[in-house]
Amino acid sequence: MSGSSADQSAKSGRWADLLPRTLSAIVMLGVGGASIHFGGLAFAVFVSVCIGAVVWEVLRMFHPGGKVSAVGCGVLGTAALILASYLPLIAVPVVLAVPLALGVLSLKAHRRQVAGVLAWVLLGGFGLIWLRDAYWVGWTYWLIFVVVATDVAGYFCGKYFGGRKFWPAISPKKTWSGTAGGWVAAALTGVVCVLSIHLPPDIIWISVFVSMFSQGGDIAESALKRQTGIKDSSQLIPGHGGVFDRFDGMLGAGALCFLVAITWG
């Protein structure tokens, strides 16, 4: 009996975060979906607020005592992204460099590393806004669906199948089963987008590539958390931790799609 109780307790513990995680995801998808639908300022504000929160979280990771400067840089990051979304591309790096530079200068150590992280975060956020404005909204939905499918499939496949760890030194919870499940889910999402909203067939293998970059963003954030000795970037989102914990994959995919789009069109 005791062994059976222990097994049941372990199973329930494995899925203990499912309800708050699901409810939070529903709220985020609802708000995010509405902002995508309306586009323009609505989407720019939604993404920019999220990025401002990420900037705040990153600076807190490396300098927990600098609460005031972290908040200020987060607010500045939000404002800079909103402004950048209305400026020509040539002016965007200058605008986004302001919160990046101030954030780095607020630290006494790890400045190069934080500069790289903030550059990725700000570029990924701007990429999402730019993609929605420059292309048909279906492309934005495709990108988000691929990232969400990757994350959801990775979560359930990893929890259900378990197995060999993907990179235990960096992200001890991630498994090969979850990683591969994310690739399969991304490809299937590509198939659905080809059939339903008539995206080109090449989007199927591109979806797998985007999935990999999404997972790369997640792994990069996991490495930062391991380095700084924290479990979550913050506790802003029940069941998910911080905004960075939730949007790291989206930022990796957003940065990739933006760079590919401006390079090859």
Secondary structure per residue as TSV (DSSP state, phi and psi in degrees):
chain	resnum	aa	ss	phi	psi
A	1	M	-	360.0	-43.6
A	2	S	H	-64.4	-37.7
A	3	G	H	-65.6	-40.9
A	4	S	H	-64.0	-41.5
A	5	S	H	-63.5	-39.6
A	6	A	H	-65.2	-39.9
A	7	D	H	-64.1	-43.1
A	8	Q	H	-64.6	-38.4
A	9	S	H	-65.4	-39.9
A	10	A	H	-65.3	-40.5
A	11	K	H	-65.8	-43.2
A	12	S	H	-66.3	-35.2
A	13	G	H	-66.2	-33.7
A	14	R	H	-62.1	-34.8
A	15	W	T	-106.1	15.7
A	16	A	T	-62.2	-30.1
A	17	D	T	-91.7	4.9
A	18	L	H	-65.3	-45.8
A	19	L	H	-63.4	-55.6
A	20	P	H	-62.0	-33.5
A	21	R	H	-64.7	-42.0
A	22	T	H	-67.8	-45.5
A	23	L	H	-62.6	-42.7
A	24	S	H	-63.0	-40.8
A	25	A	H	-63.6	-39.3
A	26	I	H	-62.3	-43.8
A	27	V	H	-64.1	-45.6
A	28	M	H	-63.8	-41.4
A	29	L	H	-65.7	-36.7
A	30	G	H	-65.5	-50.1
A	31	V	H	-66.9	-45.2
A	32	G	H	-64.1	-41.9
A	33	G	H	-63.1	-39.8
A	34	A	H	-64.3	-41.8
A	35	S	H	-67.0	-35.9
A	36	I	H	-65.1	-43.1
A	37	H	H	-59.3	-45.9
A	38	F	H	-78.0	-31.3
A	39	G	-	64.0	-160.1
A	40	G	H	53.6	-132.4
A	41	L	H	-64.1	-36.6
A	42	A	H	-59.6	-47.9
A	43	F	H	-71.2	-38.4
A	44	A	H	-60.9	-42.5
A	45	V	H	-66.9	-44.6
A	46	F	H	-57.9	-51.6
A	47	V	H	-65.1	-42.2
A	48	S	H	-65.4	-38.6
A	49	V	H	-64.3	-42.4
A	50	C	H	-61.3	-43.2
A	51	I	H	-67.1	-39.2
A	52	G	H	-59.0	-39.9
A	53	A	H	-65.1	-38.5
A	54	V	H	-65.8	-42.4
A	55	V	H	-57.7	-45.4
A	56	W	H	-58.6	-44.7
A	57	E	H	-65.3	-42.2
A	58	V	H	-63.1	-44.8
A	59	L	H	-66.7	-34.3
A	60	R	H	-67.1	-32.8
A	61	M	H	-58.3	-44.4
A	62	F	H	-95.2	-14.7
A	63	H	-	-148.2	75.8
A	64	P	T	-55.6	-26.6
A	65	G	T	-81.3	-14.0
A	66	G	-	-91.2	57.6
A	67	K	H	-65.7	-42.8
A	68	V	H	-66.3	-46.8
A	69	S	H	-65.4	-35.6
A	70	A	H	-64.8	-43.9
A	71	V	H	-63.3	-44.7
A	72	G	H	-61.3	-43.1
A	73	C	H	-68.4	-33.8
A	74	G	H	-64.9	-44.4
A	75	V	H	-64.1	-41.6
A	76	L	H	-64.9	-38.1
A	77	G	H	-62.5	-41.1
A	78	T	H	-61.2	-48.7
A	79	A	H	-63.4	-40.8
A	80	A	H	-64.0	-39.7
A	81	L	H	-67.5	-41.9
A	82	I	H	-61.6	-44.8
A	83	L	H	-63.3	-44.0
A	84	A	H	-61.7	-30.3
A	85	S	T	-68.1	-13.5
A	86	Y	T	-109.4	4.9
A	87	L	S	-108.4	159.2
A	88	P	-	-61.3	152.3
A	89	L	G	-56.1	-33.8
A	90	I	G	-63.9	-25.7
A	91	A	G	-91.0	-12.8
A	92	V	H	-61.0	-47.2
A	93	P	H	-57.4	-36.1
A	94	V	H	-66.9	-43.9
A	95	V	H	-66.1	-45.8
A	96	L	H	-71.6	-20.4
A	97	A	H	-69.4	-21.5
A	98	V	H	-66.8	-56.2
A	99	P	H	-64.8	-32.1
A	100	L	H	-62.0	-49.9
A	101	A	H	-63.8	-43.9
A	102	L	H	-66.5	-37.0
A	103	G	H	-63.4	-43.9
A	104	V	H	-65.6	-42.1
A	105	L	H	-67.7	-20.5
A	106	S	T	-76.6	-8.8
A	107	L	-	-102.0	156.4
A	108	K	S	-104.6	-14.2
A	109	A	S	-146.2	166.3
A	110	H	-	59.9	31.4
A	111	R	H	-67.0	-41.7
A	112	R	H	-65.3	-41.4
A	113	Q	H	-64.3	-45.8
A	114	V	H	-65.8	-36.4
A	115	A	H	-59.8	-43.0
A	116	G	H	-64.5	-41.5
A	117	V	H	-65.7	-46.9
A	118	L	H	-65.9	-35.2
A	119	A	H	-62.7	-43.9
A	120	W	H	-62.5	-45.4
A	121	V	H	-62.4	-48.1
A	122	L	H	-67.9	-39.1
A	123	L	H	-65.9	-44.1
A	124	G	H	-61.3	-42.4
A	125	G	H	-64.8	-45.6
A	126	F	H	-63.6	-37.6
A	127	G	H	-59.4	-40.4
A	128	L	H	-63.6	-44.1
A	129	I	H	-65.3	-45.5
A	130	W	H	-63.8	-41.3
A	131	L	H	-60.3	-41.9
A	132	R	H	-65.5	-37.1
A	133	D	H	-81.4	-35.4
A	134	A	H	-86.3	-24.7
A	135	Y	S	-124.7	168.8
A	136	W	-	-58.5	143.2
A	137	V	H	-59.9	-24.1
A	138	G	H	-59.1	-32.2
A	139	W	H	-67.2	-37.4
A	140	T	H	-66.9	-43.4
A	141	Y	H	-61.5	-42.0
A	142	W	H	-57.4	-49.3
A	143	L	H	-59.3	-46.8
A	144	I	H	-66.5	-41.8
A	145	F	H	-62.7	-39.0
A	146	V	H	-62.9	-45.6
A	147	V	H	-66.3	-44.0
A	148	V	H	-64.4	-43.5
A	149	A	H	-62.4	-39.8
A	150	T	H	-60.7	-45.3
A	151	D	H	-68.5	-46.3
A	152	V	H	-65.5	-46.8
A	153	A	H	-64.4	-39.6
A	154	G	H	-62.5	-39.6
A	155	Y	H	-64.3	-52.2
A	156	F	H	-72.4	-40.8
A	157	C	H	-65.0	-41.4
A	158	G	H	-64.9	-41.4
A	159	K	H	-68.1	-41.4
A	160	Y	H	-80.3	-48.0
A	161	F	H	-88.8	-32.0
A	162	G	-	62.1	-138.3
A	163	G	-	97.5	-160.4
A	164	R	S	-63.8	139.0
A	165	K	E	-74.0	144.4
A	166	F	E	-74.4	-49.1
A	167	W	E	-153.4	76.0
A	168	P	T	-59.6	-29.3
A	169	A	T	-69.4	-25.8
A	170	I	T	-104.9	-48.7
A	171	S	E	-134.2	87.8
A	172	P	E	-65.1	-18.1
A	173	K	E	-89.1	-18.2
A	174	K	E	-80.6	136.3
A	175	T	E	-119.0	164.2
A	176	W	H	-65.8	-33.3
A	177	S	H	-64.7	-41.4
A	178	G	H	-67.6	-40.4
A	179	T	H	-63.5	-48.7
A	180	A	H	-65.8	-37.1
A	181	G	H	-60.3	-36.7
A	182	G	H	-65.1	-39.1
A	183	W	H	-64.6	-44.5
A	184	V	H	-62.7	-44.3
A	185	A	H	-62.8	-37.9
A	186	A	H	-64.8	-43.1
A	187	A	H	-62.9	-43.1
A	188	L	H	-63.8	-36.7
A	189	T	H	-62.9	-40.5
A	190	G	H	-60.4	-42.5
A	191	V	H	-60.7	-45.4
A	192	V	H	-61.1	-41.4
A	193	C	H	-68.3	-34.2
A	194	V	H	-64.8	-42.8
A	195	L	H	-78.3	-33.1
A	196	S	H	-96.0	-42.2
A	197	I	S	-116.9	11.8
A	198	H	-	61.2	39.5
A	199	L	-	-73.9	157.5
A	200	P	-	-63.2	148.7
A	201	P	T	-56.7	-29.5
A	202	D	T	-59.2	-17.8
A	203	I	H	-64.9	-18.0
A	204	I	H	-66.9	-52.0
A	205	W	H	-75.1	-28.4
A	206	I	H	-64.6	-34.9
A	207	S	H	-60.2	-39.1
A	208	V	H	-66.0	-39.9
A	209	F	H	-63.1	-44.2
A	210	V	H	-63.1	-39.3
A	211	S	H	-58.5	-41.3
A	212	M	H	-63.9	-40.8
A	213	F	H	-69.3	-34.2
A	214	S	H	-61.6	-46.1
A	215	Q	H	-65.8	-33.6
A	216	G	H	-63.2	-39.3
A	217	G	H	-63.4	-39.8
A	218	D	H	-64.2	-42.4
A	219	I	H	-67.1	-39.1
A	220	A	H	-61.7	-42.2
A	221	E	H	-67.8	-36.7
A	222	S	H	-61.2	-39.1
A	223	A	H	-63.5	-39.6
A	224	L	H	-64.0	-41.3
A	225	K	H	-67.5	-37.1
A	226	R	H	-64.7	-40.5
A	227	Q	H	-65.2	-40.1
A	228	T	H	-91.2	-4.6
A	229	G	T	73.8	32.2
A	230	I	-	-118.6	155.7
A	231	K	S	-87.3	-44.7
A	232	D	S	-130.0	152.1
A	233	S	S	-65.6	-28.1
A	234	S	-	-169.2	-167.7
A	235	Q	S	-124.0	33.2
A	236	L	S	-71.4	-30.0
A	237	I	B	-118.5	111.4
A	238	P	T	-56.1	131.1
A	239	G	T	84.7	-14.0
A	240	H	T	-120.6	-17.8
A	241	G	B	92.1	-122.0
A	242	G	S	-99.3	176.7
A	243	V	H	-65.2	-38.7
A	244	F	H	-63.2	-38.3
A	245	D	H	-60.3	-34.0
A	246	R	H	-85.9	-36.0
A	247	F	H	-108.8	8.2
A	248	D	H	-60.3	-43.6
A	249	G	H	-65.8	-39.6
A	250	M	H	-63.1	-36.7
A	251	L	H	-70.7	-37.0
A	252	G	H	-63.0	-45.0
A	253	A	H	-68.2	-39.9
A	254	G	H	-63.7	-42.5
A	255	A	H	-63.6	-42.3
A	256	L	H	-62.0	-50.5
A	257	C	H	-64.1	-36.5
A	258	F	H	-64.4	-47.3
A	259	L	H	-64.8	-39.9
A	260	V	H	-66.4	-41.9
A	261	A	H	-64.5	-43.4
A	262	I	H	-78.1	-17.4
A	263	T	H	-87.0	-46.8
A	264	W	H	-111.6	-13.7
A	265	G	-	80.4	360.0
